Amino acid sequence: MAEIELRQVEKKFGELHAVKPLDLTINNGEFIVLLGPSGCGKTTTLRMISGLETVTGGTILLDGKNITWLHPSERDIAFVFQLYALYPHLSVRQNIAFPLQAEGESRDLINKRVDEVVEVLQIQHLLKARPGKLSGGDQQRVALARALVRRPAAFLMDEPLGALDADFRESMRAEIKRLHIDQNATSVYVTHDQVEAMALGDRIVVMSEAVIQQVGTPNEVYYKPANIFVANFIGSPGMNLVQGVYSDGAVKMPGMDNRYEVPEDWENTLKQSLDDSDGLIVGFRPESAAVAQDGNLVGNVYAVDMHGAYSMLHINMNEHDIVHIRADRMVNYSIGEDIRFNVDPQMVRFFNPASELAITRREVE
Amino acid sequence: MSDLELRNITKQFPGVKALDNVSFEVKNGEFFVLLGPTGAGKTTTLRCIAGLSKPEAGSVLFDGELVNELTPADRDVAFVFQQYSLYPTMSVYDNLAFPLRSPMRKVDEENIRVQIVQTAEILQITPLLERKCAHLSGGEMQRVSLGRAIVRDPRIYLMDEPLSNLDAKLRESLRVELQHIQKTQESTTLFVTHDQIEALTMADRIAVLNKGRIIQIGTPDDIYDRPATTFVAELVGTPRINLVKAVRENGNLLVKNSKLKISLPEDWDPPADFLLGVRPEDIKPNPEGEFEGELTLMEPLGVETILHLTSGEQTLISLIPGMTDFKIGENIKFDINQERLYCFDNKGISLLC
């Protein structure tokens, strides 16, 4: 069990700032996901926690103890890599036992620990096999077992599912979550896949351009994104973001007669937050809008697609903005057709176009 | 633009039958998707159509005419690959002009310009025309690759996983764009992918291919709602369909190793032992629900939440809209939409089709 604290931790590669000074506390037993596109600094952050990468500045604490300059092997942290990194010439049993042997543990203890961990992961039947003979999913289970067997204070995982097929990824994702619920080990997990992040994380750390954009529960990053980057990055497709101009309780948007009436409980906040340009970005999730004959927003159908359980309407509001609306499976629209829709006033969000930050609603006094 | 037909195509590689008696027809203006896992024979099929590979048996017909003996150039198909094959030192304009400047075509420069301007507008790459390809982003390069195929107005477009090297957000937006362009241009397109979402969202019809054989051909609705085999049922839909062993007993079906007992749908006549399929979105929590299970795992995805409901030793996956307040370990009552159950024999063949 462990609490990890990062204080003003940063990393420079020559001129390049891979991670700008960041603060983050990972609580004991928590599953934290570092999420972002490639090059955002998430893997570098993870590698600094593990000790595989030195920091350029800042302090890393494990349970209050400064581990910033400890060797990786002295940190009591286990690392699961994207590629399985198993020894091909050793059996599964030997692979799993390896870290304990390296630490000079007794044979009895090693056997006991290996037996326990293979039961948790249900890979007893694979013990005699060589890694090369296993499926991708089983290799990943063995890699997890090898990390688990050490009973480290914390687990670090770098895109462990990245190399797997889509359906395997789905079931391994559930297994990792199950494992975390059972073992409750402090875990830091890196991915670029927002679905994985949402499904696994107790909290998600969204990163972009070497900076933390938001730290929050899946619920928070989804419903209350801190800025435009998070709003767009989380969700598939991301949040619809349409820029307009605010005046007299409504946002006028380009294209046809698009005038979005702001919910009353937002009016005061918006009046106080706007700058001289009165520019405002209206944000809503695809499932927070609905087609309605008397809808106050309008566009024409750009494309309609079937996703199995539902359909997605892609609506062209003007030459810049195609918005996405989740709809019933059986809808029938043709391309070019005009379509009206409404946005759920409870679910709408507003952003400042200049700062790209979310505007937080102030409660009416 | 023209119809394409494959009749009984067989292609042998040393030790494997890459294609085994493959037949299908692509109609004029149709967006036809070949869907299957790695090694299914998708790319081999495309290569046989383009003339890059010669089948041992069977015929390829364009507009009803046999083209088996024609060279790739004479077949007049446009190929879009997963890896963009652009000339990095040339401008976007020159890359688009390249196929038109081929000595075989003899298009004059004025006409080339007109066609490129049109194509660039469709793909929204007009501002990029003077740029060198080496300076483009991945998404821009794939757009230019598409442009180079479109500019020629070929008989048919053959696309081999053109979106799979792009990041998720870009893939999403190009998918929508590609679908819009194909629908408005009515270009006959054969699109190969292993991604079920691409297939469901873009296709007029899908052919599911596995181990060199066609398993099913149908509209996205057919493939999703009426899968011919468990292979097809599991290939489309996320999360995956629940497939559980069931037995028939006195007008009910019992899910093995669980307490789930479902009344047999009226028009069903399954054998004593069979496989029951239930899509995750057809399992809905309901305080008055007929069934009960323990919530053993929960995966919130934002737009929806995946619930793992366990009854006995059997776990069913349920997909519900939005976020929930359920707690792991809770007992949850739920309904199963009995009008949307699937039934397969023990070999995985649908008993409903």
Contacts between the chains, C-beta under 8 A, distances in Angstrom:
chain1	res1	chain2	res2	distance
A	37	B	167	6.8
A	38	B	167	7.7
A	165	B	37	7.6
A	166	B	195	7.7
A	166	B	196	7.9
A	166	B	238	7.5
A	167	B	234	7.1
A	167	B	240	5.7
A	170	B	238	6.8
A	170	B	239	5.8
A	170	B	240	6.6
A	173	B	299	7.3
A	174	B	297	5.8
A	174	B	299	6.8
A	174	B	308	6.7
A	177	B	297	6.0
A	177	B	299	6.7
A	178	B	296	7.7
A	178	B	297	5.8
A	181	B	297	7.3
A	181	B	328	6.7
A	192	B	167	7.7
A	192	B	168	8.0
A	193	B	168	7.4
A	194	B	168	7.9
A	195	B	301	5.8
A	198	B	299	7.6
A	198	B	300	5.9
A	198	B	301	4.9
A	198	B	302	5.5
A	199	B	299	3.8
A	199	B	300	7.0
A	199	B	301	6.0
A	199	B	306	7.1
A	200	B	299	7.7
A	218	B	300	4.9
A	218	B	301	8.0
A	218	B	302	6.7
A	218	B	323	7.7
A	219	B	300	7.0
A	219	B	323	5.6
A	222	B	302	3.8
A	222	B	323	7.7
A	223	B	323	8.0
A	232	B	169	7.4
A	233	B	169	7.5
A	234	B	302	6.5
A	235	B	302	5.7
A	235	B	303	6.5
A	236	B	168	7.1
A	236	B	172	6.7
A	236	B	303	7.8
A	237	B	169	7.9
A	237	B	172	5.4
A	237	B	173	7.8
A	238	B	169	7.0
A	285	B	302	7.8
A	285	B	303	6.9
A	286	B	303	7.3
A	287	B	303	5.4
A	287	B	321	6.9
A	287	B	322	7.6
A	302	B	176	7.0
A	302	B	180	5.5
A	303	B	176	5.1
A	303	B	179	4.8
A	303	B	180	4.7
A	303	B	183	7.0
A	305	B	175	8.0
A	305	B	176	7.3
A	305	B	179	6.5
A	305	B	200	7.4
A	305	B	201	3.5
A	305	B	202	6.8
A	306	B	200	5.5
A	306	B	201	6.3
A	306	B	220	5.0
A	306	B	221	7.1
A	306	B	224	7.6
A	307	B	197	6.6
A	307	B	200	6.1
A	307	B	201	6.2
A	308	B	200	5.8
A	308	B	224	5.0
A	308	B	236	6.2
A	308	B	237	4.6
A	308	B	238	7.7
A	308	B	279	7.8
A	309	B	237	7.2
A	309	B	279	7.1
A	309	B	280	7.9
A	309	B	281	4.1
A	309	B	319	6.9
A	312	B	201	7.4
A	314	B	176	5.1
A	314	B	180	7.7
A	322	B	176	7.2
A	326	B	303	7.3
A	335	B	180	6.9
A	335	B	183	5.5
A	335	B	184	6.4
